[in-house]
Amino acid sequence: MKKIFLNMAFAFMAMLMLGACSAEEFSGADKSQIPTMEGVNVDWQVDEETNTVTASVSDLKGKYPLWYISWNNAKGDKQSIYSTLPTLSKQFVSAGTYTISLRLGNRNGFSSDEVSKTVTFTKSQVDWSAVTSKLCGTAEKPKVWRIDRKAAGHLGCGPSGSAGTAWWSAAANDKKDFGVYDDRIIFTMGGETGGRYSYNPGEDGKMYVNKGTTIWGTGAAEDFDTDVQKNETSFSLESDFYTPEGANEEVQANYIVLGAQSYFPYISDDSQYNNGKYRIESITATKLELVFDVPGAIAWHFILTSTEDKPDNPDAPEAIVDWDYNSENNLWKPFMGIEPASFFYAPGWAQIDNPKFTYKDGLYTVELPAATSDQWQSQMAFETDLTASLSDTYNFYCVLNSSEDHPGVTVKLTETDEKNEAGETIKKHDDNFFFADRVKLTAGEDYVFKKEGVVLPKNDAHALSLVFDFGGNAANTEVSVGKIYLEKVKK
């Protein structure tokens, strides 16, 4: 594997040097400046429901990621694919064990060491409900997708069989002068594996088209916009095989297949318009990553989001995760992954079944199918034996995310109720708590929750509970809580 990785690194180094430096700017590689993986923290997220791995690394200034995914096929032969996006997101249709490795590079070379993670999926993806629940909304509130203009690699291209980003990857707002970012698409289910596909070109009435297409005229020297109307065809979900670049055997993948003559925010090739078959690289409640492959020629990469497109605000503070939740200073670390001690899910104050709950690699996810109207109608509580002193000061951090706009998620760190010798409950959670703050969430956007310098108001806590309340959620909302961190401030 190291030999394969090294050869790939040399190829990428040549590409990066040609794209980033002129002959006058680059005087030669400096081995002392080659990056290392020391201190690099990779955020791994594994969704076993959809067989999807998402991995990201922050602080890439001046460096480039090289993700390498490898596995053995049924014959025992090693297969591999790679990606150069800052955030890797990949769905594996077939059950199996997959190893994802990361190296970092700059213009001087690639790190000799690497960070790796091995994941095993026990089930092949044949249940389309896991895809349709994320792809489509409801009749009352359809899910509207758009090209995620702020995401690195929201458009891209690369070799056939690849993720479609190695040759070119769009930066944020790269194509703001063309008719691509205001286009909207909707998938409406009309059966178990398909339904109606709708395209809207947006206010400008234009669709962005590659210069090599012939349907809207020929001879264009560059990509261009063409005037189009709203377009409605069909779509179906299919499972098929393709050969990844560098592999010697086909692998299975899920596809969205559009009806003939379907518009899309960017048309790369005549075949995309006539037979739009898009490989699903990954799908979540708010993110859809697709690849359209012209076999033997080129792969085109698209990142779409179902979040609302809001105007850029350069003065808005950036959500920065500046703590290491894997640190030994994290008092919550021994309790990562514990099951909730209780749920209270009660739309209209009538309690129903507990919501679906999952935990993986530091991320808790709760699926809320029914809407609630008031605070405290959707509670999730974690109980620990962690004590806290009245005389000490603490910092608490976590990251919240909701698939839908949320009027207020409550975060409460409090002393746990206890029982006396007679077995009677002594209420503590409403009298002795660090904080009970309610924060508004924007669909699809991480919210960094920070409470620093907090203290207990009454007495030492014999045990702490962490309570989240999602009351006020819209129907079919998915909320995640991650990177929980609690530390005692050193005196």
N, C-alpha and C positions, 0 to 999 in steps of 0.2 A: 504493500500500500504506500509506503514511504516513497518508493521510486515513482509510482504513478503520481503522487501528490507533488513531488519535486518537478517532474516534467510539466505538470499543469502550472506550477508556480512560475517556471521560466516563461511559459507562453503568456501568462498574464502579465508578468513583468514587462515583456516587450510591448504588449498592448498599452499598458499604463504609461510607460515612458514615452511612447510615441504620442499619446493623447494629451499628456500633461506638460511636456517640456520641449522646448526648442533646443537646437544644438548649442546656442549661446548660453542657455539657462542651466544645462546639465553637463557637468564636467566629468562625471564618472561616479560609480557606486562607492559609497563609504560604508564598509562593513561594520564599523562601530555604530552606525545609525540604523542598522536593521532592527525592526521591532522584535520584542519578545512577548510572550504571553503572561509574564509575571504580573500579577495584580489584575488581570483581565477577568471581569465577571460576566458570564453569559447568563442571560435570563431565559431559561428553558420552560416551555409550556407544552404539555402533552394532552390532547383531547382524545380520549379513548373512544368516545362516541362516534367520531368521524375519522379516526385514524390520522390525526393531523398533529404535526410537530411544528411549533413556532419557536424560533430562537433569535435573540437580538443581543447586540453588544453596543454599549454607549461609548462616547468619547472616541470617535474614529477620526478626529481631525488629523489630516496628513497621513492617514493609514487606510488600507483597503482590506475588506474581508474576503476570504476564500473559504466557502463552505463546501465540504466534500461528504457526500452520502454514499455509503457502501452497504451491500448485503450479499448474501449467497442465494443463488437461484436453486431450483429443485434438484439440479444436477450437482450442486456444490460449487459451481463456478462463481467467482466474485463479480458482481455488477456494481456500477457506480454512476452517479450524476453529480453535478456541482452547481453552485450559484454564487453570484458576486453581490447580491443585494445586502444592504445593511441589516435587514431583518429577513431571515429565512422562514418561509412558511410552506410546508409541503404536506399534501395528503397522500397516504399510502393505502391503496385499495386492497392490496393483498395482505393477508396475515403474514407475519414474519418478524425477524429481528433485524433492526437497522441501526447502523452506527453513523452519527453525525459528528464531523470534526471541523474545527475552525483553526485557521492560521491567519495572521495579519501580515500585510505587506506595505511597503512604501516604495519610493523610487530607488531605494538602495537594495531591496531584496525582500524575501519573505522569512518570517520567523522559522527557526529550526524546530521549535517545540509547537505543540498544539493542545487544544482543549477538546475533549470528546465526550459524547454521551451515547449510550446504547439504550434503545427502546424496543420493546416487544409488543406487537399487537396480536391478539389471539383470535380475532375475528376478521374475516374479509368483509369489505363494505358492499353489501348487497341490499341493505335496508335503506330505501330511498327517503324514508320519512326524516332521517337525520339530516339530509340535504334540503328537502323541500321545506322543512320547518325554519330553516335559515334563509333560503332563497326567496320565499314568497311571504307576503304579509297575509292580511285577511281581506275579505270582500269589503269590509267597512274601512280598512286602513291598509291599502296595498303598500308593499315595500318598494321604494323608488331608489334605483341604483344610478350612480354617476361615476365618471372617472375621478379618482381621488387625486386632485391636482397637487396636493401638498405632500404626497408620498413619493419618496425616491423610487424610481423605476415604475411609475404608474403607466408609462409607455416604454417599451423597449424592444430590442430584437437581438437575436443570436442564432447560433447554428440550429438546424433542424434537429429535433429530438431533445433540445435543451430547454431550460426555463425561459429562454428568450431575453437575456439581459447582457450577455457577454460582449456583444458588438457595440451596443448603444443602450443607455439607460437614462430616461428623462429626469432632470432635476425638478424640484418644485416649481410649478407654474411655467414650465419650459415652453408650452405651446399656448400661452395666454392670448396670442394674437390670432389664433385660429378658432374655428367653430367646433370645439371639442368639449370644453368644460361645462357648458350649459346644456348639453344633451342629457336626456334621462331615459332609462329603460325600466320596464316592469315585467315580471313573470307572474302570470295568474294561473293557478292550477286548474286543470279541467279533467283530472283523472289522477291515477297513482303516479304516473311517470311523465306527465307532460301537461300542456295547456296552451294558453295564449301568450304571445310575446308582443310587447308594445314598445315602440320607439318614438321619442319626441325630440326634434332637433333644437328645441329651446327657442328663446326670443329671436335669435338671429336667423333662424330657419336654415342653418347651414350644417353640413356634415363634412368632417375632415377626411381627405382622401389621399392616398399615396400616389406619387407621380407615375408609377408603373401601371396603374389601372387603365382600362379601355372603355368601361361602361359609361363614364361621364365625359368622354372625349379623350383624345390622345395628344401626345406631343408636349405635355407640360414638363418644364424643366425641373420643377420643384413640387413638393406636396402642395395641395390646394384645397380650398373650400368649394363645395358645390351646393346649390340651392336644392332642398328636398322638402317634402311634406311629411307629416306624421305617417308612420308605417306600422302595420299590424300583421303579424304572421303567426307562426306556431313555434313551440319548442318542445323538445323531448329530452329526457335524461337517459343516457345509455352508458353501458360499461364496455370498454373496448381495449385493445392492446396497441402499444407503440414501442418503438425501440429507442431508448434514451441514447443521447450522444455518448459515444465511447463504450456503450454496452454491446454485448454480442447476443443478447436474447431479449425478446419482448417482455414488457411488464404490463400489468393491467392498470387502467385508470378510469375515472368517471368523466363523462363528457356532458356538456349542454349542447344540443344540436338544434340550430335554428332552422326554420323553414326556408325554402328557396327565396332569394331576393329579399333578404332581411337587412335592414340598415343597422349600423352600429356606430358608436361615437368616433371610431377611426376604422376606415376600410383600407387594409394593407394590400389586398390583392383581389382580383376578380373572383377567385375561388372562395374568398371569405364571404362575399356578397351572395354568391350562388349556392354555396354549401358551407355555411358557417358552423363548424364543429369545433367547440372550444373545450380544451382539456382543463378540468378543475384542479388547479394546483393546491388551493386551500379555500375553505369557506368557514366564516363565523357569522354571528348574528349581524355584524356590521361591515364585514370585509369579504370581498369575492376576488380571488386571484385566478386569472384565466390565461391560457396559452392557445393561440391559433397557429397551427403548424402547416406550412407548405412543404410537404414531404420532400426531402432531399435538397431543399433550398434554404428555408429560413423559418425561424419560430418567432412569433410576435407575442409580447407580454403585455397584460393589462391588469391594473389594480383598480377595482371599483369599491365604492363605499356607499352605504345606505344612510349615512348621517347627513344632516342638513348642512348645506354649503353656506358658511357664514363669512362675511367680509373679513379680510385680513386686518388685524389690529396690531401694528408693530409695537405699541406701548404695553400690550398685555404681558403680564409676567409669564415666563416659561415654566411649565411643570417639570421640575427637576427632582429626580430621585437621588439625593446626595447622602444616602446611608447604605450600609451593607447589611441586609437583613440576615445574612449567613454569619455575621460576626459573633464571636463568643460573648461580646458585650450585650447581645440581644437577649433580654430576659424572657422573651416570648419564644425563643428558638426551641426549647424542649417541648413546646406545645403546638408546634407547626403540624398541621394535619389531624388534630384531634377532631372528633365528631362533635357537632353541636349538642349541648346538653338538652336543649329544648327549642322547639319552634312554636310560634303562635301566628298562624296564617288565617285571618278572619275577615274576608271582604264583608262590609256591612256589619262587622262585629259578630258574624256567624262563622265559627271556626270550621275549616275544611281540611282535607288531607294536607300533610306537610309537602312543601314544594320539593322538587328534585334538587339534590345537592351533590356536588362533586368537589374533590380536592386533588390537585396534582401540582407538584413542584412549586409549592408556595402560593398557589392561587386557588381560592375558594370561588365556586361558581354556583349561583342559585337561579333556578328557572321559575318564574312566577307567571303561570298561565292566566290567572284571574286577576282583574284589576282590583285595587283597594283605593279607598278615598281619603282615609285619615291616618295621621301619625299613630304608630304603635299597632297597626293592623297587620303587620308583616314582620315579626320579630324573629331573630336568630341569636341565640345566646351560647357563648362558650364559657365553661367553668373550669377553673384551674385551682391548684393548691399553692399558687404563687402568692407570697405575702408582700405587704408594703408597709413602710413606716411613716408615721405622721411627720417625722422630722426630716424626711428625705424629699428631694425634688426629682421629678421624672420628665423624660421626653417620650412622646409617642408619635409614630408615623405609620401610615399605610397608604395604599393606592386603591381608589375606587373607580369603577367603570360601569356604565349602564348602556344597554343596547338601545334604550329609548330615553328621551328627555325625562328627567325625574325631578319633581318639585322639592324633594328634600329627603336625603338618606341620613338617618340618625346614627351617630357613633357614640357609644357610652362605655367608659371604663369605670367600673364600680366595685365596691366590696360585695361579696356574695352573701346572700342570706344564710343564716345558720340556725341550728335548732338547740333548744335548751335541754336540760335533763329530762323534762317531761315530754320531749318530742315536739314541742311547739315551735313554729317558725318565728324567728326573730328577724324582722325586716331590716335590712341594711342597704339594699340596692338603691333606695330612694333618698337616703340620708347621707351616705358617705361615699361620694363618687368624685373622681378627678375632673370629669367633664361629661356633658351630654349635648353635643353639638349637632345641628341639622344643616346639611350642605346640599346645595342644588347641583345636579349633574346634567351635563350636556351629552346627548347621545353619542356614543363612540369615542368620547374624549376622556383620557385619564385625568382624574382629580387627585392631586397629591394632598392628603390630609395630614396636617402637622399641628401638634399641640406640644409646646415646649415650656419647660419650667412649671409644670403642674404639680399640685400638692393635694393631699387628702384634707378635707375640712374639719373632721371630727376626731378620729382616732386611728390607731394602727388597723390595717386590714388583715384579717386572719386568712383571707383568700380573695382573689380577684376574679371577676367575670368581665368578659368583653361582649357587649351587646350591639348588634346592628339591627336597625329597623328600616324596612323598605316601604313602609306605609305611604300610600299615595301613588303607587306604581301603576303604569298603564298595563293593559292585558298583554301577555306574551313578551314580558320584559325579562331580560337576562342580566343579572348584576354580578359583578366579580369584585372580590376583595383580595388584595395581594400585598406582598412585601411588608407584612406586619412587623413592627419593631418597637420594643419598649426598653428603655435604658434608664439606669439610675445616674443622675448627674453627679459627677465627681466633685467633692468639696475641696 
